[in-house]
Amino acid sequence: MADTPPLKIVTGNALSDTQKKDLLHRLARIEGQLRGVQKLIAKAENPNDCEGIAQQMSAARKALDRSFVTLLTNSLVTHTEKATTIEEALESSQRAAALLEKFI
């Protein structure tokens, strides 16, 4: 990621700047984990190496799952806080529920 310029955070209604920074930081860590897994695979010499690789893959997958939950939680909180009516808040929670149903 050293050769990739930092992403410009656009202010909007989806998530707060702080929430975006947190999610981007989490994803950058996961990206680092995946690069580490790639190196482990490239350097694997014997069958015992597969256990360490699988462990690191599992850790990256769990970190990505936690990022997904954080995204949904932040989205729900942000949109509910910005709702001006109960109907808007209900609609926001229904969208989050639909995302959960679709992707889990």
N, C-alpha and C positions, 0 to 999 in steps of 0.2 A: 504494500500500500504506500510505500515511500515514494514511488514514482507517480502516484495518483494524487492530483490536487484535491484539497478538501472540498466537499460539496457545499454549495451556497444554500443556506437554509432560507426558504421563502416563508414569510409570515402569511398565515391564512387561518381558515376556520377549522381545518381538520384536526390539528394538534397544536399545542403550544410550542414555542421555540425550545423550551427546556425539555419537553417530551420528545421532540424530534432529535435533539442532541443526545439524549439518553439512548434512544433506539439506535441511532447511528453508531454510537460508541459500542453498544452491545454487538451490533452486526460486524463492526471492525474486529472485535475480539474473536467472533466466530470465524471470520475470514482468516485470521491468524491461526486459529485451531485447524482449519481445513488445510492451510498451507503446511502446517506441521504434519498432518496426516499424510499428505502427498509425499513429503520427505521420508516419513516412516515407510511408506509403501515402496518408494524407490530404493531404499536402503535395506529392505527386508532380505535376510539371508536364510533364515531357517523357519520351520513351522511355528516355533515359539513366538516369533515376532508378530504373528497374526493376532495373538491375544491383546497385545499392547495397542495394535492398530484398531482393533474392534472397540477397545475401551475408549480410545480417543474419538472414534466416530460416534460412539454413544454419547459422549460428553458434548460433542458439537451439536448432535441432534437435540439433546435436552436443552441446550442453550438456545437453540433456534425456537423450540417450543415455548420456552419462557419468554422470548422476545415477542412471539405471536400473542401470548396472553397479555403481555404488557401493552402491546398495540391496542388490543380490544378494550382493555381496562381503561387506558388513557382516552381512547376514542369515546367510550361511554361516558366517562366523567366529564370530558370537555364538552361534548354535545349536550349533555343533560344540564350542565351549568349554564350554557348559553341559551337554553330553551326559554322562551318568554311565556309559554303556556304549558299546561299539563299535556296537551295533545302533542306538542313538539317533543316534549320529554319522552312520552310514550312511543312516539314514532322512532326516536333515536334508540331507545332500548330495544325496540323490535328489529331495527337494522342490525344491532349488535348480536341479537339472538339468531338472526338469519345467518350472519357470518359464522357464528359458532356452529350452527347446524350444518352449514355448507362445508366447512373446512376441518371439522373434527370428526 
